[in-house]
Amino acid sequence: MGRKIREITIVIIILLAVSAAGTVQESKSLAKDTVSKAEEISVEGDKVTTENKGDGTEGGEPEGPEEPEEPEEPEEPEEPEKPIEKYEFNCPGPDGKNGYYVTLPKIEMVHVSEYGVTRYHFVDGEGGTMQGELTKSGDKACIGPEQFTEGGNSISVWMEDEDGHKVEDSECSRQLLVDTAAPDVQLWAPSGLDAWYQREAMLSVRCSDGEKGSQVAQISAYAGKQLLGTTPNTQAAFLISQKSLQGNGVPVTVHAVDKAGNKKEVSRRMYIDNAPPDIAIQGIDNYMITSRPAEVCYRAEDDNILDAVTVRNMRESPEGGVEELPENEWTSEGEARVMRQQLSEDGIYKMELSASDKAGFVRSRSAQVIVDKKNPVIRFVDELNGRYLREFQWNHTLEETIKDFTSYTYEIRLNGKIYPPGEKVKTEGVHTFLVKALDAAGNEAEARARFMIDRTPPEIMFADVKEGGEYEEECTFQVLLENKNDMIDEIWIDGEQQAVNVSSKVYQYTVQEYGEHFVTVKARDKAGNEAEADLEFDIVKKETIFEKLLNPVRKRFVPERQSEREIGGMSDESSAQGKFALILLTAAAGTAAGAAVYRKRK
């Protein structure tokens, strides 16, 4: 009985082990083998030994006496178990961001088991499949870069035994996301990328990474080295306000990065101009009125690219005719374009200079010039400049003063104050006279004069002679003026007019005739003030000693300056008295002379 119990126990243990292995066939074979081995149990004395090579378990408990069994037929020996080794699977990890492969991977599978089969199934990103099996130990299979496509690729590997059953825990599946292409970047602007823009331009950017791509992660835009902005969106617009110089565009760079880490950089140039061209009309002043020909220089330049320059010059003749002057040849002076015109005919020239640049900026400038070579614009004022006047009165009419073939407004001032034409001014001193005119076209002219009002007559002076003086034998004297700017007009000596020279300032005369002499001088200054001076003097004989002694007595008894004509005109009685007085005088003189001689001798 104990033997049977041991045998039943061994069978149960073996059946459980086989069931755990998962094959019914092996369990049956193992059970048969166990029963066969159990029948070979031998009993020696009181000791019982049982062997089980299947699981290596020994032992048993003493049991009661077993009933004798009938002998069984011997079974065939069971085949040994065939072990299955797992395959080798080599797959590199993702080399991009977010689990993406940015380079195509290569997968290698190696069958290492002597038994069983290694199978694989590959599906590329476009749905294409590839499968195979490895049966011999050392067989290899590779799925190289050429089998992979963009997007999601998958591979499954597993093993099967000889009966076609999948070996437990032998399956390996892998999802491989492939994105080897950088995002596509498109740039555009409202008028195109090669157009010129004023002050600023809007650059639009659109990025795409394809249906199978990892999609755009970020867009960044730069103008030169300046960051304009970043965005995670696939489309954006960036405002560029940097200025182009000398026709060179602003460098613009757009960076696009997808989620796998692929980068794309696109660079262009944007052409932006911030200011219109610089233009000038040189050689003349706007609204200038001239009596000489004028040369006009038209000049235009731009800090980038000058597109077009035009000049329109219309001339209106004094008779009212209008014509357009043809343009001359434009030349280059450095960065500028220059054209010159000669304005030689009389008339009103109205000129306009226009220039445009590539950005569409336009600047215009106009000017007007009146050329009048035949007559001055403002007349007679220059004739007043520097003059000396006794009084001032502007008697010229407005039409005489201002000559122009257009309507005009005017202003007349004296010493800064409004002056009514025709008013007399007599205040002495320096005065400033101003006339301004502005015609209907805006031309402005000005004439100025400074003059002197002088109402003081010249002062005539005589040198080396005195009024009423007596001079023996002759008299040399001079006639001159206190102010050298004055002029002597006439000199009369004893009723005879003397020759005068306007440039002479001093006149000298010598008179030798005995008797009374009369001198008359007339003078005037620059203002027209006149003066007259008279002079009377006598030329007498040179006196002897006796006359000099007699002269005091004679002056005592004879009225001073009594002429011989007056004495000759006296009555006989008066004449007799005069003769008697003359005798007495002679006697007295003789007596005085004798007494003097006597005293001297004594």
C-alpha positions as CSV (number, residue, x, y, z in Angstrom):
1,M,0.0,0.0,0.0
2,G,2.8,2.4,0.9
3,R,4.4,1.8,-2.5
4,K,1.3,2.8,-4.4
5,I,1.0,6.0,-2.4
6,R,4.5,7.1,-3.2
7,E,4.0,6.3,-6.8
8,I,0.8,8.4,-6.9
9,T,2.5,11.3,-5.2
10,I,5.3,11.3,-7.7
11,V,2.9,11.2,-10.6
12,I,0.9,14.2,-9.3
13,I,4.1,16.3,-8.8
14,I,5.2,15.5,-12.4
15,L,1.8,16.4,-13.8
16,L,1.8,19.8,-12.1
17,A,5.3,20.6,-13.4
18,V,4.3,19.7,-17.0
19,S,1.1,21.7,-16.8
20,A,3.2,24.7,-15.7
21,A,5.4,24.2,-18.8
22,G,2.2,24.7,-21.0
23,T,2.2,21.6,-23.2
24,V,-0.2,18.7,-22.9
25,Q,2.0,16.5,-25.0
26,E,5.0,16.9,-22.8
27,S,2.8,16.1,-19.7
28,K,1.6,12.9,-21.3
29,S,5.1,11.8,-22.2
30,L,6.4,12.7,-18.7
31,A,3.5,10.8,-17.0
32,K,4.3,7.7,-19.0
33,D,7.9,8.0,-18.2
34,T,7.1,8.4,-14.5
35,V,4.9,5.4,-14.4
36,S,7.5,3.4,-16.1
37,K,10.1,4.5,-13.7
38,A,7.9,3.8,-10.8
39,E,7.6,0.2,-11.7
40,E,11.3,-0.1,-11.5
41,I,11.3,0.7,-7.9
42,S,13.2,-1.9,-6.0
43,V,12.9,-2.7,-2.4
44,E,15.9,-3.7,-0.5
45,G,15.3,-4.8,3.1
46,D,13.3,-2.3,5.0
47,K,14.6,0.8,2.8
48,V,12.7,2.1,-0.1
49,T,14.4,4.6,-2.7
50,T,12.6,6.6,-5.4
51,E,14.3,8.6,-8.2
52,N,12.8,11.2,-10.4
53,K,15.0,12.8,-13.0
54,G,12.4,15.1,-14.3
55,D,12.4,17.5,-11.4
56,G,15.1,16.1,-9.2
57,T,12.8,15.6,-6.1
58,E,13.6,12.9,-3.6
59,G,12.1,11.5,-0.6
60,G,9.0,9.8,0.6
61,E,7.3,8.8,3.7
62,P,7.0,5.3,5.0
63,E,3.8,3.9,4.1
64,G,1.9,0.8,5.0
65,P,2.3,-2.4,3.1
66,E,1.3,-2.1,-0.6
67,E,-0.8,-4.5,-2.5
68,P,1.0,-6.3,-5.2
69,E,0.5,-4.9,-8.7
70,E,0.5,-6.6,-12.0
71,P,3.6,-6.0,-14.0
72,E,3.2,-3.4,-16.9
73,E,4.7,-3.4,-20.2
74,P,7.9,-1.3,-20.6
75,E,7.5,2.2,-22.4
76,E,9.7,3.9,-24.9
77,P,12.2,6.4,-23.4
78,E,11.0,10.2,-23.5
79,E,13.0,12.7,-25.8
80,P,14.9,15.5,-23.9
81,E,13.4,19.1,-23.7
82,K,14.6,21.6,-26.5
83,P,15.4,25.1,-25.0
84,I,14.6,28.3,-27.0
85,E,16.8,31.4,-26.7
86,K,15.5,34.9,-27.4
87,Y,16.7,36.8,-30.4
88,E,18.9,39.9,-30.3
89,F,17.2,43.2,-31.3
90,N,19.4,46.3,-31.9
91,C,17.7,49.7,-32.4
92,P,19.4,53.1,-31.8
93,G,17.6,55.6,-29.7
94,P,16.0,58.9,-31.1
95,D,18.6,61.5,-32.1
96,G,16.2,64.4,-32.2
97,K,13.9,66.1,-29.8
98,N,10.6,64.8,-28.4
99,G,11.4,61.2,-29.4
100,Y,12.0,61.9,-33.1
101,Y,14.6,60.5,-35.3
102,V,16.1,63.3,-37.4
103,T,18.3,60.8,-39.2
104,L,17.0,57.5,-40.6
105,P,17.8,54.7,-38.2
106,K,19.0,51.1,-38.8
107,I,17.5,48.1,-37.0
108,E,19.3,44.7,-36.8
109,M,17.8,41.4,-35.6
110,V,19.8,38.2,-34.9
111,H,18.4,34.7,-34.4
112,V,20.5,33.0,-31.7
113,S,18.4,30.0,-30.7
114,E,19.0,26.4,-32.1
115,Y,15.3,25.9,-31.9
116,G,12.3,27.9,-32.8
117,V,11.8,30.7,-35.3
118,T,12.2,34.5,-35.0
119,R,9.7,36.5,-37.0
120,Y,9.3,40.3,-37.6
121,H,6.8,42.6,-39.1
122,F,7.6,46.2,-40.2
123,V,5.2,49.0,-41.3
124,D,6.6,52.3,-42.7
125,G,5.1,55.8,-42.4
126,E,3.2,55.4,-45.7
127,G,1.6,52.1,-44.7
128,G,4.0,49.8,-46.6
129,T,4.8,46.5,-44.9
130,M,7.7,44.2,-44.8
131,Q,8.0,40.9,-42.9
132,G,10.3,38.0,-42.6
133,E,11.6,35.1,-40.4
134,L,15.0,33.8,-39.1
135,T,15.2,30.1,-38.6
136,K,18.9,29.3,-38.2
137,S,21.1,30.4,-35.4
138,G,23.1,33.4,-36.4
139,D,20.7,34.5,-39.1
140,K,20.4,38.3,-39.3
141,A,17.9,40.7,-40.7
142,C,18.4,44.5,-41.1
143,I,15.8,47.2,-41.7
144,G,18.0,50.0,-43.0
145,P,17.5,53.7,-43.7
146,E,16.0,53.1,-47.1
147,Q,13.0,51.3,-45.6
148,F,12.1,54.1,-43.2
149,T,9.8,57.0,-44.4
150,E,8.8,60.2,-42.7
151,G,6.2,59.9,-40.0
152,G,5.4,57.0,-37.7
153,N,7.2,53.7,-38.5
154,S,6.6,50.5,-36.4
155,I,8.2,47.1,-36.0
156,S,7.2,44.0,-34.1
157,V,9.5,41.0,-33.4
158,W,8.6,37.7,-31.8
159,M,9.5,34.0,-31.6
160,E,7.6,30.8,-32.3
161,D,8.3,27.2,-31.5
162,E,8.5,24.3,-33.9
163,D,4.8,23.9,-33.6
164,G,4.1,27.5,-34.6
165,H,3.1,28.7,-31.2
166,K,4.3,32.1,-30.1
167,V,6.8,31.8,-27.4
168,E,5.7,33.6,-24.2
169,D,7.5,36.9,-23.4
170,S,9.2,36.9,-26.8
171,E,7.4,39.7,-28.5
172,C,9.0,43.2,-28.9
173,S,7.2,46.1,-30.6
174,R,8.7,49.6,-31.2
175,Q,7.2,52.8,-32.7
176,L,9.8,55.0,-34.5
177,L,8.9,58.6,-35.3
178,V,11.0,59.9,-38.2
179,D,11.3,63.6,-39.2
180,T,14.4,64.4,-41.2
181,A,13.2,67.4,-43.1
182,A,13.4,71.0,-41.9
183,P,10.3,73.1,-42.0
184,D,9.4,74.9,-45.2
185,V,9.6,78.7,-44.8
186,Q,7.8,81.2,-47.1
187,L,8.4,85.0,-46.9
188,W,6.3,87.7,-48.6
189,A,5.6,91.4,-48.4
190,P,2.7,93.5,-49.6
191,S,4.6,94.7,-52.8
192,G,7.1,91.9,-53.0
193,L,10.4,91.3,-51.4
194,D,12.4,93.3,-54.0
195,A,10.2,96.4,-53.8
196,W,11.1,99.6,-52.0
197,Y,9.0,100.6,-49.0
198,Q,8.5,103.9,-47.2
199,R,9.6,104.1,-43.5
200,E,8.6,100.5,-42.7
201,A,7.6,97.2,-44.2
202,M,5.6,94.3,-42.9
203,L,7.3,90.9,-43.5
204,S,4.9,87.9,-43.5
205,V,6.2,84.4,-42.7
206,R,4.5,81.1,-43.1
207,C,6.1,77.8,-42.1
208,S,4.9,74.2,-42.7
209,D,6.4,70.9,-41.8
210,G,4.3,68.6,-43.9
211,E,1.6,66.1,-42.9
212,K,4.1,63.6,-41.6
213,G,6.4,66.1,-40.0
214,S,6.7,66.9,-36.3
215,Q,5.2,70.4,-37.0
216,V,6.7,73.8,-36.3
217,A,7.8,74.6,-32.8
218,Q,9.0,78.2,-33.1
219,I,9.6,81.0,-35.6
220,S,12.1,83.8,-35.0
221,A,12.8,86.9,-37.1
222,Y,15.9,89.2,-37.1
223,A,16.7,92.5,-38.8
224,G,20.4,92.5,-38.9
225,K,21.3,91.5,-35.3
226,Q,18.1,92.9,-33.8
227,L,15.5,90.3,-32.8
228,L,12.1,91.3,-34.2
229,G,10.1,88.6,-32.3
230,T,9.4,85.0,-31.9
231,T,6.1,83.0,-32.1
232,P,5.1,79.3,-31.8
233,N,2.5,79.8,-34.6
234,T,3.1,78.6,-38.1
235,Q,2.3,82.0,-39.5
236,A,3.3,85.5,-38.3
237,A,4.1,89.0,-39.4
238,F,7.0,91.2,-38.3
239,L,7.3,95.0,-38.7
240,I,10.7,96.1,-40.1
241,S,11.6,99.8,-39.6
242,Q,15.4,99.8,-40.1
243,K,16.6,102.1,-42.8
244,S,18.5,101.1,-46.0
245,L,21.6,103.1,-46.8
246,Q,23.2,103.8,-50.2
247,G,20.7,101.4,-51.8
248,N,21.7,98.4,-49.7
249,G,18.7,96.5,-48.3
250,V,18.2,95.7,-44.6
251,P,19.3,92.0,-44.0
252,V,16.4,90.0,-42.7
253,T,16.7,86.4,-41.4
254,V,13.9,84.0,-40.4
255,H,14.7,81.0,-38.2
256,A,12.2,78.1,-38.1
257,V,12.5,75.0,-35.8
258,D,10.2,72.0,-35.7
259,K,9.5,69.8,-32.7
260,A,12.1,67.2,-33.8
261,G,14.8,69.9,-33.8
262,N,15.2,70.4,-37.5
263,K,16.1,74.0,-38.3
264,K,15.6,76.1,-41.4
265,E,17.1,79.6,-41.9
266,V,16.0,81.9,-44.7
267,S,17.7,85.3,-45.4
268,R,16.5,88.1,-47.6
269,R,17.0,91.9,-47.9
270,M,14.2,94.4,-47.4
271,Y,14.5,97.9,-49.0
272,I,13.2,100.6,-46.7
273,D,13.7,104.4,-47.2
274,N,12.8,106.8,-44.5
275,A,13.1,110.2,-46.2
276,P,12.4,111.8,-49.6
277,P,15.2,113.1,-51.8
278,D,17.2,116.2,-51.0
279,I,16.7,118.9,-53.7
280,A,17.8,122.5,-54.0
281,I,17.5,125.3,-56.5
282,Q,20.8,127.2,-56.3
283,G,22.4,130.3,-57.8
284,I,19.3,132.5,-57.2
285,D,17.2,133.7,-54.3
286,N,13.5,133.0,-54.4
287,Y,11.5,136.0,-55.6
288,M,14.7,137.7,-56.7
289,I,14.5,140.7,-59.1
290,T,17.7,141.3,-61.0
291,S,18.8,143.4,-63.9
292,R,21.4,140.9,-65.0
293,P,21.2,137.3,-66.4
294,A,21.1,134.6,-63.8
295,E,22.3,131.0,-63.8
296,V,20.1,128.5,-62.0
297,C,21.5,125.2,-60.7
298,Y,19.1,122.3,-60.0
299,R,20.4,119.7,-57.6
300,A,18.9,116.4,-56.4
301,E,20.3,113.5,-54.4
302,D,19.0,110.7,-52.2
303,D,20.5,108.6,-49.4
304,N,19.5,105.5,-51.3
305,I,18.5,105.4,-55.0
306,L,17.2,108.4,-56.9
307,D,14.6,107.4,-59.4
308,A,13.6,110.4,-61.5
309,V,14.3,114.2,-61.6
310,T,12.4,116.7,-63.6
311,V,12.5,120.5,-64.0
312,R,9.8,122.7,-65.5
313,N,10.7,126.3,-66.1
314,M,8.0,128.6,-67.5
315,R,8.9,132.1,-68.6
316,E,6.3,134.9,-68.9
317,S,7.6,137.8,-71.0
318,P,6.8,141.5,-70.2
319,E,4.4,141.4,-73.2
320,G,2.4,138.5,-71.6
321,G,3.7,135.6,-73.7
322,V,4.4,132.3,-72.0
323,E,6.9,129.6,-73.0
324,E,8.6,126.6,-71.4
325,L,12.4,126.4,-71.3
326,P,13.8,123.0,-72.5
327,E,15.8,121.0,-70.0
328,N,19.6,120.8,-70.4
329,E,21.7,117.7,-69.9
330,W,21.8,116.3,-66.3
331,T,25.3,115.5,-65.0
332,S,26.6,113.7,-61.9
333,E,28.5,115.4,-59.1
334,G,29.3,112.8,-56.5
335,E,26.0,111.3,-55.4
336,A,23.9,114.2,-56.8
337,R,22.4,114.9,-60.2
338,V,22.8,118.4,-61.4
339,M,21.4,120.5,-64.2
340,R,22.0,124.2,-65.0
341,Q,19.9,126.8,-66.9
342,Q,20.8,130.3,-68.0
343,L,18.1,132.9,-67.5
344,S,19.0,135.7,-69.9
345,E,15.7,137.1,-71.3
346,D,13.5,139.6,-69.5
347,G,10.5,138.1,-67.9
348,I,9.1,136.2,-64.9
349,Y,10.6,132.7,-64.5
350,K,8.6,130.2,-62.6
351,M,10.5,127.0,-62.1
352,E,9.7,123.8,-60.3
353,L,12.1,121.0,-59.4
354,S,10.7,117.5,-58.6
355,A,12.6,114.4,-57.6
356,S,11.4,110.9,-56.6
357,D,13.2,107.9,-55.2
358,K,12.7,104.1,-55.5
359,A,10.5,104.1,-52.4
360,G,8.1,106.4,-54.0
361,F,8.9,109.5,-52.0
362,V,8.5,112.7,-54.0
363,R,9.8,116.1,-53.1
364,S,9.2,119.3,-55.1
365,R,10.5,122.8,-54.8
366,S,9.6,126.0,-56.7
367,A,11.2,129.3,-57.2
368,Q,10.5,132.5,-59.1
369,V,12.9,135.1,-60.6
370,I,12.2,138.3,-62.4
371,V,14.9,139.3,-64.9
372,D,14.6,143.0,-66.0
373,K,17.7,144.3,-67.7
374,K,16.2,147.4,-69.2
375,N,15.0,149.4,-66.2
376,P,15.8,149.2,-62.5
377,V,13.1,147.8,-60.3
378,I,13.1,150.8,-57.9
379,R,14.3,154.0,-59.4
380,F,15.6,157.4,-58.2
381,V,16.4,156.2,-54.6
382,D,20.0,155.5,-55.4
383,E,20.3,159.1,-56.7
384,L,19.4,160.3,-53.3
385,N,22.1,158.4,-51.5
386,G,24.9,160.5,-50.2
387,R,23.3,163.9,-51.1
388,Y,23.2,167.1,-49.1
389,L,19.8,168.9,-49.1
390,R,18.3,172.0,-47.5
391,E,15.1,170.1,-47.2
392,F,13.7,166.8,-48.4
393,Q,10.5,166.2,-50.4
394,W,9.8,163.0,-52.4
395,N,8.0,164.3,-55.5
396,H,8.3,161.2,-57.8
397,T,5.1,159.4,-58.5
398,L,4.6,155.8,-57.6
399,E,4.7,154.8,-61.2
400,E,8.0,156.6,-61.6
401,T,9.5,155.2,-58.5
402,I,8.6,151.5,-58.9
403,K,8.8,149.9,-62.3
404,D,7.3,146.4,-62.7
405,F,5.0,144.7,-65.2
406,T,2.9,143.1,-62.5
407,S,0.8,144.6,-59.8
408,Y,2.5,145.3,-56.5
409,T,2.2,146.7,-53.0
410,Y,4.8,149.1,-51.6
411,E,6.1,150.7,-48.5
412,I,8.0,154.1,-48.1
413,R,9.7,154.9,-44.9
414,L,11.9,157.8,-43.6
415,N,14.0,157.1,-40.6
416,G,11.9,153.9,-39.9
417,K,8.6,155.7,-40.0
418,I,6.0,155.7,-42.7
419,Y,6.6,158.7,-45.1
420,P,3.7,160.2,-47.1
421,P,5.1,161.1,-50.5
422,G,5.3,164.9,-51.0
423,E,5.8,165.9,-47.4
424,K,8.6,168.4,-46.7
425,V,11.2,167.5,-44.1
426,K,13.6,170.3,-42.8
427,T,15.1,168.7,-39.8
428,E,18.9,168.9,-40.0
429,G,21.0,165.8,-39.8
430,V,21.4,162.4,-41.5
431,H,18.2,160.7,-42.7
432,T,17.5,157.2,-44.1
433,F,15.0,156.8,-46.9
434,L,13.6,153.3,-47.7
435,V,11.3,152.0,-50.4
436,K,10.1,148.4,-50.5
437,A,8.0,146.7,-53.2
438,L,6.3,143.3,-53.3
439,D,4.6,142.3,-56.6
440,A,1.6,140.0,-57.0
441,A,3.9,136.9,-57.6
442,G,5.7,137.5,-54.3
443,N,8.8,139.2,-55.6
444,E,10.2,141.6,-53.1
445,A,12.6,144.5,-53.7
446,E,14.2,147.1,-51.5
447,A,16.1,150.3,-52.1
448,R,17.7,152.4,-49.4
449,A,19.5,155.8,-49.4
450,R,21.1,158.0,-46.7
451,F,21.2,161.8,-47.1
452,M,22.0,164.9,-45.1
453,I,19.7,167.9,-44.5
454,D,21.8,171.0,-43.9
455,R,20.2,174.5,-43.5
456,T,23.3,176.3,-42.2
457,P,25.0,178.5,-44.8
458,P,28.8,178.4,-45.4
459,E,31.1,180.6,-43.4
460,I,33.4,182.8,-45.5
461,M,36.8,183.8,-44.0
462,F,39.5,186.4,-45.1
463,A,43.0,185.9,-44.0
464,D,45.8,188.5,-43.8
465,V,43.5,191.4,-44.3
466,K,41.1,193.3,-42.0
467,E,37.9,195.2,-42.7
468,G,38.8,198.9,-43.2
469,G,42.5,198.3,-42.9
470,E,45.2,200.5,-44.6
471,Y,48.1,198.8,-46.2
472,E,51.1,200.6,-47.7
473,E,51.9,200.0,-51.3
474,E,50.1,196.5,-51.5
475,C,48.0,193.9,-49.7
476,T,48.1,190.1,-50.1
477,F,45.2,188.3,-48.6
478,Q,43.4,184.9,-48.8
479,V,39.7,183.9,-49.2
480,L,38.7,180.5,-47.7
481,L,35.8,178.6,-46.1
482,E,35.6,177.2,-42.7
483,N,34.1,173.9,-44.0
484,K,36.3,172.4,-46.8
485,N,33.2,170.6,-48.2
486,D,31.6,173.9,-49.1
487,M,32.4,175.7,-52.4
488,I,33.2,179.3,-53.5
489,D,31.0,180.3,-56.4
490,E,32.1,184.0,-57.0
491,I,34.8,186.4,-56.0
492,W,34.6,190.1,-57.0
493,I,37.4,192.6,-56.4
494,D,36.5,196.2,-57.1
495,G,33.6,195.1,-59.3
496,E,35.6,192.7,-61.4
497,Q,34.8,189.0,-61.1
498,Q,37.7,186.7,-60.5
499,A,38.1,183.2,-61.9
500,V,37.3,180.4,-59.5
501,N,37.9,176.7,-59.5
502,V,35.4,174.3,-57.9
503,S,38.2,172.1,-56.7
504,S,40.1,175.0,-55.1
505,K,39.4,175.7,-51.4
506,V,41.7,178.7,-50.9
507,Y,42.2,181.8,-53.1
508,Q,45.0,184.3,-52.7
509,Y,45.2,187.8,-54.2
510,T,47.6,190.8,-54.2
511,V,46.3,194.4,-54.6
512,Q,48.8,197.2,-55.3
513,E,46.7,200.1,-56.5
514,Y,46.4,203.0,-54.2
515,G,43.0,203.8,-52.9
516,E,40.0,202.0,-51.5
517,H,39.3,198.4,-52.5
518,F,36.1,196.4,-52.2
519,V,36.0,192.5,-52.2
520,T,32.7,190.5,-52.4
521,V,32.7,186.6,-52.1
522,K,29.7,184.3,-52.7
523,A,29.8,180.6,-51.5
524,R,27.4,177.7,-51.1
525,D,27.5,174.2,-49.5
526,K,26.3,170.8,-50.9
527,A,22.8,171.4,-49.5
528,G,22.5,174.6,-51.5
529,N,22.8,177.0,-48.7
530,E,24.4,180.3,-49.9
531,A,26.5,182.9,-48.1
532,E,28.0,186.3,-49.1
533,A,30.7,188.4,-47.5
534,D,32.1,191.9,-48.2
535,L,35.5,193.3,-47.4
536,E,36.9,196.9,-47.7
537,F,40.5,198.1,-47.3
538,D,42.9,200.9,-48.5
539,I,46.2,200.8,-50.2
540,V,48.2,203.9,-49.5
541,K,51.6,205.3,-50.3
542,K,54.4,204.6,-48.0
543,E,54.9,207.8,-45.7
544,T,58.1,209.8,-45.3
545,I,59.5,210.8,-41.9
546,F,58.0,214.3,-42.3
547,E,54.6,212.8,-43.3
548,K,54.7,210.6,-40.4
549,L,55.3,213.5,-38.1
550,L,52.7,215.6,-39.7
551,N,50.1,212.9,-39.8
552,P,49.1,213.1,-36.1
553,V,48.6,216.9,-36.4
554,R,46.7,216.5,-39.6
555,K,44.5,213.8,-38.1
556,R,43.8,216.2,-35.3
557,F,42.7,219.1,-37.4
558,V,41.4,217.3,-40.5
559,P,38.4,215.0,-40.1
560,E,39.5,211.3,-40.5
561,R,39.1,209.9,-44.0
562,Q,38.2,213.3,-45.5
563,S,38.9,213.0,-49.2
564,E,40.5,215.7,-51.3
565,R,37.3,215.9,-53.2
566,E,35.5,216.9,-50.1
567,I,38.1,219.5,-49.3
568,G,38.0,220.8,-52.8
569,G,34.3,221.2,-52.5
570,M,34.5,223.6,-49.6
571,S,33.6,227.3,-49.8
572,D,36.3,230.0,-50.3
573,E,36.1,231.0,-46.8
574,S,36.6,227.5,-45.5
575,S,39.4,227.1,-48.0
576,A,41.1,230.2,-46.7
577,Q,40.8,228.9,-43.3
578,G,42.2,225.6,-44.4
579,K,45.2,227.2,-46.0
580,F,45.9,229.3,-43.0
581,A,45.7,226.2,-40.8
582,L,48.0,224.5,-43.2
583,I,50.6,227.3,-42.9
584,L,50.4,227.2,-39.2
585,L,50.9,223.5,-39.2
586,T,53.9,223.8,-41.5
587,A,55.3,226.5,-39.3
588,A,54.7,224.5,-36.2
589,A,56.3,221.5,-37.8
590,G,59.3,223.5,-38.9
591,T,59.7,225.0,-35.4
592,A,59.5,221.6,-33.8
593,A,62.0,220.2,-36.3
594,G,64.4,223.0,-35.6
595,A,64.1,222.7,-31.9
596,A,64.8,219.0,-32.2
597,V,68.0,219.6,-34.3
598,Y,69.2,222.3,-31.9
599,R,68.8,220.0,-28.9
600,K,70.6,217.3,-30.7
601,R,73.6,219.5,-31.5
602,K,73.7,221.0,-28.1
